[in-house]
Amino acid sequence: MSNNWTLGEKQRKGIGKKTEEAILVGLVQRDQSEEQVREYMDELAFLAETAGAKTIKRFVQKLQHPDKRYFVGSGKMGEIKEYLDAHEKVNMVIFDDDLSGKQVGNLEEELKVKIIDRSSLILDIFASRAQTAQAKTQVELAQMQYLLPRLRGLWTHLERQRGGIGMRGPGEKEIETDRRIVREKISLLKKKLEKIDQQNATRRRNRQDLIRVALVGYTNVGKSTIMNRLSKSDVFAEDKLFATLDTTVRKVVIETTPFLLSDTVGFIRKLPHHLIESFKSTLDEAKESDILVHVVDISHPQYEDQVRVVQQTLRELGTEELPLLMVYNKMDKYRETQFDDLLEETTKQDLESQLKDQIRKDLGQTPAVFISALQKKGFKELRSVLFKLVTESYKKRYPYKTKSW
């Protein structure tokens, strides 16, 4: 199998439009369980599908920590190579953790296929999904920050790559030149983002008379579909990870009371740090909102873990004091996956009631609503609870003023 691929080319071209066949590789490290890693691998397969790749096989190994040379041990490396030799259509190996430039170079040289890690896969998806100038700039900044420490691994055509006495040749100079170019590009992109942020801040100030509600949650939980149902708009929604990157704001009116509803980028486990930093400005929409609506895919087997990931990110943004509404979406899918067809309808309803009661008990004072955005069920209660939260926020903001709309 020939391999003309390099990381630099991937950043420019992406994975490609045609479906490619890939194998996934993950590690069960000392602080992880096999069940956790299985869940990570399922998510990685969904990411690969979103990017346009078909997963053919998975390789998982138990190691205390990643191997410095190949990420996996030599034995597992031999298994992967043997499988690739027997399946020539497979042209890509996707790793569930970040790889160093040296590891990428070693793996490409050994396996003769594209080597992609979780971060580069997410960046590829983000690059294909970005629509606005802000999102495109954020993605490009994240790509440059990801690329900078891996530049050495890209210069495979240069013989002298190691430093030291007698090894300071033109290769090192060329790499240093590229590093300087990338650093300058990062600096320019940060300045461009600052300018865009200032423009967005001005827009938010112009809208400050209205209460702002932000939809937050894990990726692919149905935020955009809920946005469409509440605002009667046509925000792009798809059953794929990161279907929308750009923050969308719509005006919603419930019982003559208006407010602004925004749909933000979804969160995910193992989201690269440089990606979080690049998208902090997008998440400002959530940070500066008056009310947060945390959407949860209750049909997902690990929905509680997803809730924790979102809560942790929200804490990092400093939004703990904001009023919160928990919206448990995809109740229709929950019934399909959790209940046997032979169960009587009354039994299903009893089990659902027990689930809802337990969740509400665990949440304490935080209100919770259970809906199916796809089937448009539960929206009467959702609108009612939202109306209550919005009117309370208006009373706090304008305690001595009666608003008439």
C-alpha angles and dihedrals in degrees: 000000000000122000121200094155126117132175092248092056090048091056090056101040107026123215092305138249099267118080112262128196118239143174123218125224126195141164132225099215128191096270095046136077126222089245092055092050091047088056091048090051092050088053091047089053089052090049090051091049090049090052091050102261128127116220112227103172143356130222119196126179133185111233133155089227136350118284110254093224107039104004087235126060122270092255094054089042088058091051092052092048092049091050092049091049089054094045108046094174090069104091103165139056117198120199121206094222136046117280127209120238089252092053091049091051093047093047094047091049092050102039101031093217138097113290116206130173129204094265095051090047092053090046090052091053092046091050091053093046100045112109109161128062090250095053092044091051092047092051093047091050091051090048092052092047090050092047099049100075090041099053093103091062092055096062096078092143092064118085098201108064103136122084128221136084113343093004101088098109136146090282092068090048092051092050091049090050090053091047090054091049091050092047090051090048091051090051092050092047091050090052090048090051091049089055092049090047090054090052091049091048089054090051091050091051089052089055097045095109089071125069111249123219120190126202109217133171148108117315117276097018094122104265094140092048090052088048090055093048095049099040097032087229132131106245113166111262128177138162092250136095116273094005087163128032103167121082109247120200123196133175114240127189122200116181091342091308112118129204138161119255120198130191113211134195114281123249127233139186117264090018105175113257093230089053092053090050092049093050097044089102091056090050089054085084087067094040093054096043125110096220132025123211108199108202117203130190098224092185091065112101091224098039092131090058089049090052090053092050091053093044091052092051091047090052089053088053091051098240099133094115096054119104109261133206119191113213115191105202134189096044087155091059090045090057091049095050101036105037128068115232089234092063116107117247092243090054091051091050091049092051091048091050091051090051093049093046092051093049092048090048091052092048094053110189095001110105119235132197128191117211147155108223092187093054093035092236124149095020094120090063091041092054091046094053092043091050090053093049093046095049090048090052091050090052091052093048096043104027094159099037130079111217118216117187 
